Amino acid sequence: MSLPNPAELRDKELRVVAIGGGTGLSTLLRGLKRYVATPDRRRGIRIGSAPGPQAPPLPGPSLRCVVRELSAVVTVTDDGGSSGRLREDMQMLPPGDIRNCMVALSEDEHLLAKLFQFRFAQGDLEGHSFGNLFVAALSQITGDFAQAVQMSSQILAARGKIFPSTNTNVGLVAHMDDGSLVRGETNITASRHSIVELRLEPETAGPLPETLEAIANADLITLGPGSLYTSLITNLLVRGIPEALASSRATKVFVCNLMTQANESLGLSASQHIEKILQHGEGAQGAIFDYALINTGAISAERLEQYAREGQQPIEADLERVRALGVEPVTGNFVHEGDVLRHDYDLVAERVLALGMGRLVATVGGR
């Protein structure tokens, strides 16, 4: 699928909401931010990163300034590492995933990535990242984690807004396939058993009003990529978010992972990922996706062998079963191979924007 004719895009820009967590969400944001319209870079001006050795290629003319507003909704259940220590010591929400999203959306990602991802190697601060401490300090100054996130984003000149999925200090509880209960994200991901069901503690945690407003006003909403349970489903356990997704008139796209993941999705096909999400997003009362972006591109034998040692394999693209769920598959080669497998964020961003713009043009044209 390609974008509509550039003439059709004139004066049409998308409000985009990207939901998720972990490296998956920050990877997608790197692609989407390059198409965000800023006040001084609108009609006919390309909007890629500032020139320099680290700047990616600029987007093509048909994708200039497609995104009017970009919002990220980020899970806040991490309880390990630096985030976990700050969470315990300062009784605050974990900043790690949000820090990664701020870096991904920043104007000068190369410089800020070095600073914000810097980890102290000794002393009392050993293991802490500068970015986590930065957000923690602002949280203490403002007395509000969500406000601290917005202030941090402004300081970093982020090309988008970042909202924690909830401002409540929540934890995870997993019902495992052996009947046991495991509490805490770190313990859940370390378990050798498979997750059957996930819930939040407290279950009454609700979203920020700004999150619901962003979803209600969105033209395009994405969920994924990311760990099925601990990065994606966690957002849908926040009361009000599944209902908001279901009632939204936006184009809604699930970005499926490339590989299965230990204890979260081993053996699950693309359709089964969607089924698990729908099961946990009960408030949606039905399908919440229009499309599912599913990789059908080849992966090198070397990488397949690397992941097979961990029991992981490419997610089966069972396209007919996906369609049976009322979701239209969008296939292609979305793989970027490095030391680890990642989505090619340029291709993914262009494809999801094409889906959103296609719906927007059709809607406007039909009025």
C-alpha positions in Angstrom: 0.0 0.0 0.0 1.4 3.4 -0.9 0.4 6.8 0.3 -2.3 8.8 -1.6 -1.2 11.3 -4.2 0.7 14.3 -2.7 -2.1 16.6 -3.9 -4.6 14.8 -1.8 -2.4 15.3 1.3 -2.5 19.1 1.1 -3.9 20.5 4.3 -4.5 17.0 5.7 -2.4 15.9 8.7 -2.8 13.1 11.2 -3.1 13.0 14.9 -1.2 9.9 15.8 -1.2 7.9 19.1 1.4 5.2 19.6 0.8 2.8 22.5 3.3 0.3 24.0 6.5 0.1 25.9 10.0 -1.2 25.9 12.3 -0.9 22.9 9.4 -1.6 20.5 7.6 1.7 21.1 10.8 3.8 21.0 11.8 2.1 17.8 8.5 3.0 16.1 8.6 6.6 17.5 12.0 7.1 15.7 10.3 6.5 12.4 7.1 8.5 13.2 8.9 11.6 14.5 10.5 12.4 11.2 7.0 13.2 9.8 5.9 15.5 12.5 4.9 19.0 11.4 6.5 21.7 13.5 5.5 25.4 13.3 8.6 26.4 11.3 8.7 23.3 9.1 5.4 22.9 7.5 4.3 23.2 3.8 6.8 22.0 1.3 9.7 21.7 3.7 11.2 18.4 4.6 11.4 17.6 8.3 14.1 15.0 8.8 16.7 15.2 11.6 19.2 18.0 11.5 22.1 17.4 9.0 25.0 15.5 10.3 26.7 12.1 10.3 24.0 10.6 12.5 21.0 12.0 10.7 18.9 9.4 8.8 17.8 10.0 5.2 15.0 12.5 4.8 11.5 11.3 4.0 10.3 11.6 0.4 8.1 14.5 -0.7 4.8 12.6 -0.3 5.5 12.1 3.4 6.4 15.7 4.3 4.7 16.9 7.5 2.1 14.2 7.6 1.8 14.1 11.3 0.1 17.1 13.0 0.3 15.7 16.5 2.2 12.7 17.9 1.4 11.2 21.3 3.0 8.1 23.0 1.2 6.2 25.7 3.8 4.2 27.7 3.4 1.4 30.1 4.7 2.0 33.7 5.0 -1.5 35.3 8.8 -2.0 35.1 10.2 -2.9 38.5 13.8 -3.9 37.7 17.2 -2.2 37.3 17.5 1.5 37.8 13.8 2.1 37.4 13.0 -0.5 40.0 15.4 1.1 42.5 14.0 4.6 42.0 10.5 3.2 42.3 11.2 1.6 45.6 13.4 4.4 47.1 11.3 7.3 45.9 7.8 5.8 45.6 7.6 7.0 42.0 6.6 5.5 38.7 9.4 3.8 36.7 11.0 6.2 34.2 13.0 3.8 32.0 10.6 3.1 29.1 9.5 6.8 29.2 13.2 7.9 29.1 13.7 5.8 25.9 10.7 7.4 24.3 11.9 10.9 25.1 15.3 10.1 23.5 13.6 8.6 20.5 11.5 11.8 20.0 14.2 14.3 20.8 15.5 16.8 18.2 19.1 15.7 18.5 18.8 12.1 19.4 22.5 11.3 19.0 23.8 13.7 21.6 20.9 13.1 24.0 21.0 9.4 23.7 24.6 9.5 25.0 23.6 11.7 27.9 20.2 10.1 28.8 21.3 6.5 28.4 24.6 7.1 30.3 24.8 4.7 33.3 27.0 5.4 36.3 29.6 2.6 36.8 30.5 3.2 40.4 29.5 4.7 43.8 26.0 5.0 45.1 24.7 5.8 41.6 26.1 2.6 40.1 23.6 1.2 37.6 21.4 4.3 37.4 21.0 6.1 34.1 21.2 9.9 34.0 17.9 10.1 32.2 16.1 8.2 35.0 17.6 10.5 37.6 16.6 13.5 35.6 13.0 12.5 35.5 13.1 11.5 39.2 14.4 15.0 40.1 11.7 16.7 38.1 9.1 14.4 39.8 10.3 15.6 43.2 10.3 19.3 42.1 6.8 19.1 40.5 5.2 16.5 42.8 3.7 14.9 39.8 5.2 12.2 37.6 3.1 13.0 34.5 4.0 16.7 34.7 7.7 15.8 35.1 7.5 13.7 31.9 5.9 16.6 30.0 8.5 19.1 31.3 11.4 16.7 30.4 10.0 16.3 26.9 9.9 20.1 26.5 13.4 20.5 27.7 14.5 17.8 25.2 12.5 19.4 22.4 10.7 16.2 21.8 8.6 16.0 18.7 5.6 14.6 20.5 3.8 14.2 23.8 4.5 11.3 26.2 1.9 10.1 28.7 2.3 7.3 31.2 -0.5 4.8 30.7 -1.6 5.6 34.3 -0.4 7.9 37.0 -1.1 5.2 39.6 1.7 3.2 41.1 0.7 -0.1 39.7 2.2 -3.6 39.8 1.7 -6.7 37.7 0.2 -10.1 38.7 0.4 -13.0 36.3 -1.6 -16.3 36.5 0.8 -18.9 35.0 0.0 -22.1 33.2 0.9 -24.2 36.3 -1.7 -22.5 38.4 0.8 -20.2 40.3 0.6 -16.5 40.8 3.7 -14.4 40.1 3.9 -10.7 41.2 6.2 -8.1 39.6 7.3 -7.6 36.0 10.8 -8.8 36.7 9.7 -12.0 38.4 7.1 -12.6 35.6 9.6 -12.3 32.8 12.1 -14.5 34.7 9.5 -17.3 35.2 9.9 -20.5 33.2 6.1 -20.8 33.0 3.8 -19.3 30.4 1.4 -16.5 31.2 -2.3 -17.3 31.1 -3.7 -14.1 32.4 -2.4 -10.7 33.5 -3.8 -8.1 35.8 -2.9 -4.9 37.5 -2.7 -4.1 41.2 -4.7 -2.1 41.9 -7.2 -3.1 39.2 -8.9 0.3 39.5 -6.0 2.2 38.0 -7.2 4.7 35.5 -5.6 6.8 32.7 -4.7 10.4 32.5 -7.5 12.6 31.0 -5.0 13.7 28.4 -4.5 10.1 27.3 -8.3 9.7 26.7 -8.4 13.0 24.9 -5.6 12.1 22.6 -7.2 8.7 21.8 -10.6 10.4 21.2 -9.0 13.0 18.8 -6.7 10.5 17.0 -6.8 9.8 13.3 -4.3 6.9 13.6 -3.6 4.6 16.7 -0.9 2.0 16.9 -0.3 -0.8 19.4 3.1 -2.5 19.3 5.6 -3.8 18.6 6.7 -4.9 22.1 6.5 -7.8 24.6 2.9 -9.1 24.3 2.0 -9.0 28.0 4.5 -6.7 29.7 4.6 -3.9 27.1 1.3 -4.1 25.2 -1.4 -5.8 27.3 -0.4 -3.8 30.4 -1.8 -0.6 28.7 -5.1 -2.2 28.1 -5.5 -3.2 31.7 -5.8 0.4 32.6 -9.5 1.1 33.1 -10.9 3.3 30.3 -8.3 2.7 27.7 -9.9 -0.3 26.0 -13.3 1.5 25.9 -11.6 4.6 24.4 -9.9 2.5 21.7 -13.2 0.8 20.9 -15.1 4.0 20.5 -12.4 5.8 18.6 -13.0 6.5 14.9 -9.3 6.4 14.2 -7.6 3.9 12.0 -6.2 1.3 14.5 -3.1 -0.8 13.6 -1.5 -3.6 15.5 2.2 -3.9 14.8 3.1 -7.6 15.3 6.4 -8.6 16.7 9.0 -10.3 14.5 9.8 -13.2 16.9 8.1 -15.1 19.7 9.3 -14.4 23.2 10.1 -16.7 26.1 7.1 -17.2 28.4 5.1 -14.3 26.9 4.4 -15.6 23.4 6.3 -18.8 22.6 4.3 -20.8 20.0 1.8 -18.0 19.5 0.9 -17.0 15.9 0.0 -13.5 14.7 -3.7 -14.2 15.2 -3.2 -15.6 18.7 -1.3 -12.4 19.7 -4.4 -10.5 18.7 -6.7 -12.9 20.5 -4.7 -12.5 23.7 -4.9 -8.7 23.5 -8.7 -8.8 22.9 -9.2 -11.2 25.8 -7.4 -8.7 28.2 -9.1 -5.6 26.7 -12.5 -6.8 27.7 -13.8 -3.2 28.1 -13.5 -2.9 24.3 -16.3 -5.4 23.8 -15.1 -6.5 20.4 -12.3 -6.0 17.9 -10.1 -2.9 18.4 -7.9 -3.2 15.3 -8.6 -2.4 11.7 -5.2 -3.7 10.4 -2.3 -5.9 11.6 1.2 -5.2 10.3 2.8 -8.6 10.0 6.3 -9.4 8.7 6.5 -11.9 5.9 10.1 -11.0 4.9 13.0 -13.5 5.2 15.3 -13.6 8.2 18.9 -14.7 7.8 19.9 -18.3 8.9 22.4 -16.8 11.3 19.8 -14.8 13.2 17.3 -17.7 13.1 19.9 -19.9 14.7 20.8 -17.2 17.3 17.1 -16.9 18.4 16.5 -20.6 18.2 19.0 -21.1 21.0 16.6 -19.2 23.2 13.6 -21.2 21.9 12.4 -18.3 19.8 11.1 -18.4 16.2 9.5 -16.1 13.7 5.8 -15.4 14.4 3.6 -17.4 12.1 1.7 -15.2 9.7 -1.6 -17.0 9.8 -3.3 -14.4 7.6 -6.7 -16.1 7.2 -7.1 -16.5 10.9 -6.3 -12.8 11.3 -9.0 -11.9 8.8 -11.4 -14.1 10.7 -10.9 -11.8 13.7 -12.1 -8.9 11.6 -8.6 -7.5 11.1 -7.0 -7.0 7.7 -3.3 -8.1 7.5 -0.8 -5.8 5.9 2.3 -7.8 5.0 5.8 -7.0 3.9 9.5 -7.2 4.8 9.8 -5.1 7.9 13.0 -6.6 9.3 16.2 -4.7 10.1 19.0 -7.1 11.0 21.8 -6.0 13.3 23.2 -7.8 16.3 19.5 -8.3 17.2 16.4 -8.2 15.1 14.4 -5.0 15.1 11.6 -3.6 12.9 12.8 -1.2 10.2 11.2 1.8 11.7 11.3 3.8 8.4 9.2 1.2 6.6 6.9 0.6 9.5 6.2 4.3 10.0 5.6 4.8 6.3 3.2 1.9 6.1 1.1 2.8 9.1 1.0 6.5 8.0 -0.2 5.3 4.6 -3.1 3.4 6.3 -4.0 6.4 8.3 -3.8 8.8 5.4 -5.8 6.5 3.2 -8.7 6.5 5.7 -8.5 10.2 6.3 -8.6 11.1 2.6 -11.5 8.7 2.0 -13.4 10.2 5.0 -12.8 13.8 3.9 -13.6 13.0 0.3 -16.8 11.3 1.1 -18.3 14.2 3.0 
